[in-house]
């Protein structure tokens, strides 16, 4: 199990990223639960938990409006699989990481793959 937290993306971008992850991994939220913006001057953060499965078919690159950042946190296998899923659909750069005995956290920047 791993938690994905998205920031800096539009609600459409967050919905696109979560949609890609749902094709490869069951989530803690139903597919019709799409990100909603709240009236505030703070940056929005969208979170969901995913349980990656071994049965996954890589996707073609998916267009994304703008870019965003993601933090993946959970057990090593789940975080690695979610990183692989995102890398198949988007241009992804890792810019930070922390690890412990049982889990890891990585910070990513993502945009449309060209």
Sine and cosine of phi, psi and omega as CSV:
sin_phi,cos_phi,sin_psi,cos_psi,sin_omega,cos_omega
0.00,0.00,0.63,-0.78,0.04,-1.00
-0.58,-0.81,0.54,-0.84,0.06,-1.00
-0.99,-0.16,0.70,-0.72,0.06,-1.00
-0.90,-0.43,0.83,-0.55,0.06,-1.00
-0.89,-0.45,0.83,-0.55,-0.02,-1.00
-0.94,-0.33,0.69,-0.73,0.10,-1.00
-0.68,-0.73,0.36,-0.93,0.08,-1.00
0.97,0.24,-0.04,1.00,0.01,-1.00
-0.98,-0.20,0.42,-0.91,0.12,-0.99
-0.94,0.35,0.23,-0.97,0.04,-1.00
-0.90,0.44,-0.53,0.85,0.06,-1.00
-0.93,0.38,-0.66,0.75,0.04,-1.00
-0.89,0.45,-0.68,0.73,0.03,-1.00
-0.89,0.45,-0.66,0.75,0.03,-1.00
-0.89,0.46,-0.63,0.78,0.02,-1.00
-0.90,0.44,-0.74,0.68,-0.01,-1.00
-0.89,0.46,-0.74,0.67,0.02,-1.00
-0.89,0.45,-0.58,0.82,0.05,-1.00
-0.88,0.48,-0.67,0.74,0.05,-1.00
-0.89,0.46,-0.71,0.70,-0.01,-1.00
-0.90,0.44,-0.58,0.82,0.02,-1.00
-0.92,0.40,-0.44,0.90,0.01,-1.00
-0.94,0.34,-0.32,0.95,-0.06,-1.00
-0.91,-0.42,-0.14,0.99,-0.19,-0.98
-0.37,-0.93,0.75,-0.66,0.10,-0.99
-0.89,0.46,0.59,-0.80,-0.02,-1.00
-0.90,-0.44,0.27,-0.96,0.03,-1.00
-0.98,0.17,-0.04,1.00,-0.01,-1.00
-0.83,-0.56,0.54,-0.84,0.05,-1.00
-0.92,0.39,0.39,-0.92,-0.06,-1.00
-0.91,0.43,-0.39,0.92,0.02,-1.00
-1.00,0.06,0.03,1.00,0.08,-1.00
-1.00,0.04,1.00,0.00,-0.06,-1.00
-0.99,-0.11,0.46,-0.89,0.02,-1.00
-0.85,0.53,0.65,-0.76,0.03,-1.00
-0.85,-0.53,0.65,-0.76,0.07,-1.00
-1.00,0.06,0.60,-0.80,0.05,-1.00
-0.94,-0.33,0.58,-0.81,0.02,-1.00
-0.95,0.32,0.98,-0.21,0.00,-1.00
-0.34,-0.94,0.30,-0.95,0.05,-1.00
-0.99,-0.13,0.14,0.99,0.04,-1.00
-1.00,-0.08,0.43,-0.90,0.03,-1.00
-0.92,0.39,0.66,-0.75,0.02,-1.00
-0.98,0.21,0.59,-0.81,0.10,-1.00
-0.79,-0.61,0.82,-0.57,0.04,-1.00
-0.93,-0.37,0.72,-0.69,-0.05,-1.00
-0.77,-0.64,0.53,-0.84,0.12,-0.99
-0.41,-0.91,0.43,-0.90,0.07,-1.00
-0.96,-0.28,0.62,-0.79,-0.02,-1.00
-0.76,-0.64,0.56,-0.83,0.07,-1.00
-0.89,-0.46,1.00,-0.04,-0.06,-1.00
-0.86,0.51,0.57,-0.82,0.06,-1.00
-0.91,-0.41,0.29,-0.96,0.02,-1.00
-0.98,0.21,-0.37,0.93,-0.04,-1.00
-1.00,-0.01,0.99,-0.15,-0.06,-1.00
-0.53,-0.84,0.69,-0.72,0.04,-1.00
-0.95,-0.32,0.85,-0.53,0.01,-1.00
-0.82,0.57,0.54,-0.84,-0.02,-1.00
-0.97,-0.25,0.37,-0.93,0.13,-0.99
-0.95,0.32,0.30,-0.95,0.07,-1.00
-0.83,0.56,0.62,-0.79,-0.04,-1.00
-0.88,-0.47,0.76,-0.65,0.01,-1.00
-0.91,0.42,0.58,-0.81,-0.05,-1.00
-0.67,-0.74,0.75,-0.66,0.07,-1.00
-0.96,0.27,0.90,-0.44,0.04,-1.00
0.96,0.29,-0.49,-0.87,-0.02,-1.00
-0.62,-0.78,0.01,-1.00,0.03,-1.00
-0.20,-0.98,0.00,-1.00,0.07,-1.00
-0.85,-0.53,0.43,-0.90,0.03,-1.00
-0.68,-0.73,0.58,-0.82,0.18,-0.98
-0.89,-0.45,0.83,-0.56,0.06,-1.00
-0.96,-0.29,0.80,-0.60,-0.04,-1.00
-0.66,-0.75,0.78,-0.63,0.03,-1.00
0.29,-0.96,-0.33,-0.94,-0.01,-1.00
-0.93,0.36,0.41,-0.91,-0.13,-0.99
-0.81,0.59,-0.74,0.67,-0.05,-1.00
-0.89,0.46,-0.69,0.72,-0.02,-1.00
-0.91,0.41,-0.70,0.71,0.01,-1.00
-0.90,0.44,-0.68,0.73,0.02,-1.00
-0.88,0.48,-0.67,0.74,0.00,-1.00
-0.92,0.39,-0.68,0.73,0.02,-1.00
-0.90,0.44,-0.61,0.79,0.08,-1.00
-0.87,0.49,-0.68,0.73,0.02,-1.00
-0.90,0.44,-0.69,0.73,0.02,-1.00
-0.86,0.52,-0.76,0.65,-0.01,-1.00
-0.90,0.44,-0.63,0.78,-0.02,-1.00
-0.92,0.40,-0.43,0.90,0.02,-1.00
-0.96,0.27,-0.47,0.88,-0.09,-1.00
-0.98,-0.21,-0.44,0.90,-0.10,-0.99
-0.73,-0.69,0.31,-0.95,0.18,-0.98
-0.98,0.21,0.85,-0.53,-0.10,-0.99
-0.79,-0.61,0.73,-0.69,0.09,-1.00
-0.81,-0.59,0.77,-0.64,0.07,-1.00
-1.00,0.08,0.74,-0.67,-0.02,-1.00
-0.81,-0.59,0.02,1.00,0.05,-1.00
-0.25,-0.97,0.42,-0.91,0.02,-1.00
-0.35,-0.94,0.49,-0.87,0.12,-0.99
-0.57,-0.82,0.57,-0.82,0.00,-1.00
-0.63,-0.77,0.45,-0.89,0.05,-1.00
-0.75,-0.66,-0.16,-0.99,-0.03,-1.00
-0.87,0.50,-0.73,0.69,-0.14,-0.99
-0.95,-0.32,-0.23,0.97,-0.03,-1.00
-0.51,-0.86,0.23,-0.97,0.01,-1.00
-0.69,-0.72,0.26,-0.96,0.06,-1.00
-0.69,-0.72,0.75,-0.66,0.08,-1.00
-0.78,-0.63,0.57,-0.82,0.04,-1.00
-0.95,-0.32,0.74,-0.68,-0.09,-1.00
-0.80,-0.60,0.43,-0.90,0.21,-0.98
-0.89,-0.45,0.71,-0.71,-0.03,-1.00
-0.71,-0.70,0.49,-0.87,0.07,-1.00
-0.40,-0.91,-0.04,-1.00,0.04,-1.00
-0.90,0.43,0.71,-0.71,0.06,-1.00
-0.97,0.24,0.73,-0.68,-0.02,-1.00
-0.95,-0.32,0.00,0.00,0.00,0.00
